[in-house]
């Protein structure tokens, strides 16, 4: 036990150092206009889409002795929230390490460092600094921590509701973490415990779906009446008063942006295959991992639960087909697999532990391959929003230029 605690303390120091270095490298102290604009959305205008965080922010403006309705205040608030989020990620890591068997600590740390390399730069750089995704990830991490500990799990129902109230895209991006871990528990328990998890799963999904359809279909009725006031507030919260017009048109007025996004779909069509090709070593690693995991499961229900874990990231498919923020979608996929696998380690899943150890050992046989596999993701940082990242964007630009297509 003492040896395990020593390893955990050492890892926490390494994690804090790495996180600090990544943050200092990529932090730009710049809230993108889309993120500042959404701070102007509030439930004082009704139960509108993406209004929860703006409601909280504007509530702080009323109780704090500072004027929060300024761009600089928005930057300061976002910095505090971002640091609290990083602390939550570290808290999840420590919880998983404490709960898992000692022999799995080393391989778990690879997953944790991998996720850190993607997480810290993404939410420190201006593309996603203050993005509502950070609240969505936080809620799913909180849900995962409750399931790992087996405590207060009924809170998953309001947590699911809060995720959609933050951003209805939560249903496709990060809700899968909670749903898959619940399904895993359903297939791993019997009797009253199973009934409890089935009920939580059903109610969480039901609440999330109802809220999703409300915000997508019925939350724009008074859009014209509140439009001018929201725009005026958004200008105060955005750098140089430049708001993100598309998000106001979509979420307040209910305007379909499909026509405006055609050029971005063309860009995604070139960038996405490039990113998949560059990430192929990790994709092949995970395919082999899950193939082995499912094959070794003797009972049918165990095979089913591992299949759910393997395909859980597929909830992002509607976004990949219909929307354009591929940088955010790629992060959602990476976060899903890292968080869910860490949770399964913490829940004591021996099959996952054994298979992952085998996967890491195969890599280590190739000398420095493990170190290269861990550090290679640094070239992709930070992930952006519509464009995936700078490296992929540049490669796509060369391809498009060579084909005579221009940037798009």
C-alpha positions in Angstrom: 0.0 0.0 0.0 2.8 2.4 0.8 4.5 1.7 -2.5 1.2 2.4 -4.3 0.7 5.7 -2.4 4.2 6.7 -3.3 3.6 6.0 -7.0 0.4 8.0 -6.9 2.1 11.0 -5.2 4.9 10.9 -7.8 2.4 10.8 -10.6 0.5 13.7 -9.2 3.7 15.8 -9.2 4.5 14.8 -12.8 0.9 15.5 -13.9 0.9 19.0 -12.3 4.3 19.8 -13.9 3.2 18.6 -17.3 -0.2 20.4 -17.0 1.5 23.6 -16.0 4.0 23.5 -18.9 1.2 22.7 -21.4 -0.9 25.5 -20.0 1.8 28.1 -20.1 2.7 27.1 -23.6 -0.8 27.3 -25.0 -2.7 29.8 -22.8 -3.6 32.9 -24.8 -5.9 34.8 -22.3 -8.3 35.2 -25.2 -12.0 34.3 -25.0 -13.2 33.5 -28.5 -16.3 35.5 -29.6 -18.5 32.4 -29.8 -17.8 31.7 -26.1 -18.2 35.3 -25.0 -21.5 35.5 -27.0 -23.0 32.6 -25.3 -22.4 34.2 -21.9 -25.2 36.6 -22.9 -27.7 33.8 -23.1 -29.8 33.6 -20.0 -33.0 32.1 -18.6 -34.3 35.5 -17.8 -35.4 35.4 -21.5 -37.2 32.1 -21.0 -36.0 28.5 -21.1 -33.7 29.1 -24.1 -31.0 26.9 -25.6 -27.6 27.0 -24.0 -28.8 29.4 -21.3 -27.6 27.7 -18.1 -24.0 29.1 -18.0 -25.0 32.6 -19.0 -27.7 32.5 -16.2 -25.0 31.5 -13.7 -22.6 34.1 -15.0 -25.1 36.9 -15.0 -26.2 35.8 -11.5 -22.6 36.4 -10.4 -22.8 39.8 -11.8 -25.6 40.6 -9.4 -23.9 39.3 -6.3 -20.2 40.1 -6.8 -18.9 43.6 -6.1 -17.4 43.8 -9.7 -18.9 44.4 -13.1 -19.0 41.0 -14.7 -20.5 42.3 -17.9 -17.2 43.2 -19.5 -14.8 41.3 -21.7 -12.0 41.3 -19.1 -14.3 40.0 -16.4 -15.3 37.2 -18.9 -11.6 36.3 -19.3 -11.0 36.2 -15.6 -14.1 34.1 -14.9 -13.1 31.7 -17.7 -9.6 31.3 -16.3 -11.0 30.3 -12.9 -13.4 27.8 -14.4 -10.7 26.3 -16.6 -8.3 25.8 -13.6 -11.1 24.2 -11.6 -11.8 21.9 -14.5 -8.1 20.9 -14.7 -8.3 20.2 -10.9 -11.3 18.0 -11.5 -9.5 16.0 -14.2 -6.6 15.5 -11.7 -9.1 14.4 -9.1 -10.5 11.8 -11.4 -7.0 10.5 -12.1 -6.2 10.2 -8.3 -9.5 8.4 -7.6 -8.9 5.9 -10.4 -5.3 5.2 -9.2 -6.4 4.7 -5.7 -9.3 2.4 -6.6 -7.3 0.3 -9.2 -5.1 -2.7 -8.5 -1.5 -1.7 -7.9 -0.2 -3.7 -10.9 -2.2 -1.6 -13.3 -0.9 1.8 -12.1 1.9 2.1 -14.7 -0.3 1.4 -17.7 -3.1 3.7 -16.4 -0.6 6.6 -16.2 -0.1 6.3 -20.0 -3.8 6.9 -20.5 -3.8 9.8 -18.1 -0.8 11.5 -19.7 -2.3 10.9 -23.2 -5.6 12.6 -22.1 -3.7 15.4 -20.4 -1.7 16.2 -23.6 -5.0 16.7 -25.4 -7.1 18.3 -22.7 -4.9 21.1 -21.3 -3.9 22.7 -24.6 -7.4 22.4 -26.0 -9.1 24.4 -23.3 -6.2 26.8 -22.8 -6.0 28.0 -26.4 -8.4 30.7 -27.6 -10.4 28.4 -29.9 -12.0 26.6 -26.9 -11.0 28.7 -23.9 -14.4 29.1 -22.2 -16.2 26.8 -24.7 -19.3 25.2 -23.2 -17.7 21.8 -23.8 -15.6 22.3 -20.6 -18.8 22.2 -18.5 -20.1 19.2 -20.4 -16.9 17.3 -19.8 -16.9 18.3 -16.1 -20.4 16.9 -15.7 -19.5 13.6 -17.3 -16.4 13.3 -15.2 -18.5 14.0 -12.1 -20.9 11.2 -13.2 -18.0 8.8 -13.8 -16.6 9.5 -10.4 -20.0 8.8 -8.8 -20.3 5.5 -10.6 -16.7 4.5 -9.7 -17.4 5.1 -6.0 -21.0 3.7 -6.2 -22.3 6.6 -4.2 -25.2 9.1 -4.8 -25.7 7.6 -8.3 -29.2 9.0 -8.5 -27.5 12.3 -9.1 -26.8 11.1 -12.6 -30.3 12.0 -13.6 -30.0 15.8 -12.8 -26.4 15.7 -14.0 -27.7 14.5 -17.4 -30.3 17.3 -17.5 -27.7 19.9 -16.6 -25.4 18.6 -19.4 -28.1 19.3 -22.0 -29.0 22.6 -20.4 -25.4 23.7 -20.9 -25.3 22.6 -24.5 -27.7 20.2 -26.3 -24.7 18.8 -28.2 -23.9 17.1 -24.8 -26.2 14.3 -25.9 -23.8 13.3 -28.7 -20.5 14.4 -27.4 -20.0 13.5 -23.7 -23.2 11.8 -22.5 -21.9 8.5 -23.8 -19.5 8.3 -20.9 -22.3 8.2 -18.4 -24.6 6.0 -20.5 -21.9 3.4 -21.3 -20.7 3.1 -17.7 -24.4 2.7 -16.6 -24.9 0.0 -19.2 -21.7 -1.7 -18.0 -23.1 -1.7 -14.4 -26.4 -3.0 -15.6 -24.7 -6.0 -17.2 -22.4 -6.5 -14.2 -25.0 -6.6 -11.5 -28.0 -8.6 -10.5 -31.3 -8.2 -8.6 -32.1 -4.8 -7.0 -28.8 -3.3 -8.0 -29.5 -4.1 -11.7 -33.0 -2.6 -11.4 -31.5 0.5 -9.8 -29.1 1.0 -12.7 -31.8 0.3 -15.3 -34.0 3.0 -13.7 -31.2 5.5 -13.6 -30.2 4.8 -17.2 -33.8 5.1 -18.4 -34.6 8.3 -16.5 -31.3 9.9 -17.5 -31.8 9.2 -21.1 -35.4 10.2 -21.0 -34.7 13.6 -19.4 -31.8 14.3 -21.8 -33.9 13.5 -24.8 -36.8 15.6 -23.7 -34.6 18.6 -23.1 -32.7 18.1 -26.3 -35.9 18.2 -28.4 -37.2 21.2 -26.5 -34.1 23.2 -27.1 -33.8 22.1 -30.8 -37.5 22.6 -31.7 -39.4 24.8 -29.2 -37.0 27.2 -27.5 -37.0 29.9 -30.2 -40.6 31.1 -30.0 -39.7 34.5 -28.6 -36.4 34.9 -30.4 -37.2 38.1 -32.2 -38.3 39.8 -29.0 -35.1 39.1 -27.1 -32.6 39.3 -30.0 -31.6 42.9 -29.6 -31.0 42.8 -25.9 -28.9 39.6 -26.1 -26.8 41.1 -28.9 -26.2 44.2 -26.8 -25.1 42.1 -23.8 -22.9 39.9 -26.0 -21.0 42.9 -27.4 -20.0 43.8 -23.8 -18.6 40.3 -23.2 -16.7 39.9 -26.5 -13.3 41.2 -27.5 -13.7 44.6 -29.3 -17.5 44.0 -29.2 -17.4 41.5 -32.1 -20.0 38.8 -31.4 -20.5 35.4 -33.1 -23.5 36.1 -35.3 -24.1 32.5 -36.3 -24.7 31.2 -32.8 -27.2 34.0 -32.0 -29.0 33.3 -35.3 -29.1 29.5 -34.6 -29.9 29.4 -30.9 -32.0 32.6 -30.5 -33.8 32.9 -33.8 -33.8 29.2 -34.8 -32.2 29.9 -38.2 -30.9 26.8 -40.0 -27.2 27.3 -40.7 -26.8 24.5 -43.2 -26.2 26.8 -46.1 -23.6 28.8 -44.3 -21.7 25.7 -43.3 -21.2 24.1 -46.8 -17.6 25.5 -47.1 -16.8 24.0 -43.7 -18.1 20.6 -44.7 -15.8 20.7 -47.7 -12.9 21.5 -45.4 -13.8 18.7 -43.0 -14.0 16.2 -46.0 -10.3 16.8 -46.6 -9.1 17.2 -43.0 -10.8 14.3 -41.4 -9.1 11.5 -43.5 -5.8 13.2 -42.9 -6.3 13.2 -39.1 -7.5 9.5 -39.2 -4.4 8.6 -41.1 -2.1 10.4 -38.7 -3.8 8.8 -35.7 -3.8 5.3 -37.3 -1.3 3.8 -34.8 -3.7 4.6 -31.9 -6.8 3.4 -33.8 -5.1 0.1 -34.6 -4.0 -0.3 -31.0 -7.6 0.2 -29.8 -9.1 -2.1 -32.4 -6.7 -4.9 -31.3 -7.3 -4.1 -27.7 -11.1 -4.4 -28.0 -10.9 -7.4 -30.3 -8.9 -9.3 -27.6 -11.1 -8.0 -24.8 -14.3 -9.2 -26.5 -12.8 -12.5 -27.6 -11.7 -13.5 -24.0 -15.1 -12.8 -22.5 -16.7 -16.2 -21.8 -20.2 -15.1 -20.9 -22.5 -13.5 -23.5 -23.4 -10.5 -21.2 -19.7 -9.8 -20.8 -19.2 -9.7 -24.5 -22.1 -7.4 -24.9 -20.9 -5.0 -22.2 -17.4 -4.8 -23.9 -19.1 -4.2 -27.2 -21.0 -1.3 -25.7 -17.7 0.1 -24.4 -16.0 -0.3 -27.8 -18.7 1.4 -29.8 -19.9 4.0 -27.3 -18.0 6.8 -29.0 -20.3 6.2 -32.0 -22.8 8.7 -30.5 -20.7 11.4 -32.1 -21.7 10.1 -35.6 -24.7 12.6 -36.0 -22.3 15.5 -35.4 -19.8 14.1 -37.8 -22.4 13.8 -40.5 -24.4 17.0 -39.9 -22.2 19.5 -38.1 -18.7 21.0 -38.7 -16.7 21.4 -35.5 -14.4 18.4 -36.1 -11.7 19.5 -33.7 -14.2 19.3 -30.9 -15.6 16.0 -32.1 -12.1 14.4 -32.2 -11.5 15.5 -28.6 -14.9 14.0 -27.5 -13.8 10.6 -29.0 -10.4 10.7 -27.3 -12.0 11.8 -23.9 -14.6 9.0 -24.1 -12.1 6.2 -24.5 -9.6 7.5 -21.9 -12.2 8.3 -19.2 -14.3 5.1 -19.7 -11.2 2.8 -19.7 -9.8 4.5 -16.6 -13.2 4.1 -14.9 -13.2 0.4 -15.7 -9.7 0.1 -14.2 -11.0 1.8 -11.1 -14.1 -0.5 -11.0 -11.7 -3.5 -10.8 -12.3 -5.0 -14.3 -9.5 -7.6 -14.5 -10.1 -8.3 -18.2 -9.6 -4.7 -19.2 -6.5 -4.6 -17.0 -4.9 -7.7 -18.5 -5.7 -6.7 -22.1 -4.3 -3.2 -21.7 -1.1 -4.5 -20.0 -0.7 -6.8 -23.1 -1.2 -3.9 -25.4 1.5 -1.8 -23.7 3.9 -4.7 -23.5 3.6 -5.2 -27.2 4.5 -1.6 -27.8 7.5 -1.7 -25.3 9.0 -4.5 -27.3 9.8 -2.0 -30.0 12.2 0.0 -27.9 11.3 3.7 -27.7 7.9 3.1 -29.3 6.0 3.6 -26.0 7.7 7.0 -25.5 7.0 8.0 -29.1 3.4 6.9 -28.9 3.0 9.0 -25.8 4.7 12.2 -27.1 3.5 12.0 -30.7 0.2 13.7 -29.9 2.0 16.9 -29.0 2.2 17.7 -32.7 -1.6 18.0 -32.9 -1.9 20.5 -30.1 -4.0 22.4 -29.6 -7.2 20.9 -31.1 -9.3 23.7 -32.7 -13.0 23.8 -33.4 -14.0 23.6 -37.1 -10.5 23.0 -38.3 -9.0 20.0 -36.4 -5.6 21.5 -35.6 -2.8 23.5 -37.3 -0.9 20.5 -38.6 -3.9 18.9 -40.2 -5.1 22.3 -41.6 -1.7 22.9 -43.2 -1.6 19.4 -44.8 -5.1 19.9 -46.1 -4.1 23.3 -47.5 -1.3 21.7 -49.5 -3.6 19.1 -50.8 -6.3 21.5 -51.8 -3.8 23.8 -53.4 -2.3 20.9 -55.4 -5.8 19.9 -56.6 -6.6 23.5 -57.6 -9.4 23.8 -55.0 -8.0 26.7 -53.0 -8.3 26.5 -49.2 -11.6 24.7 -49.2 
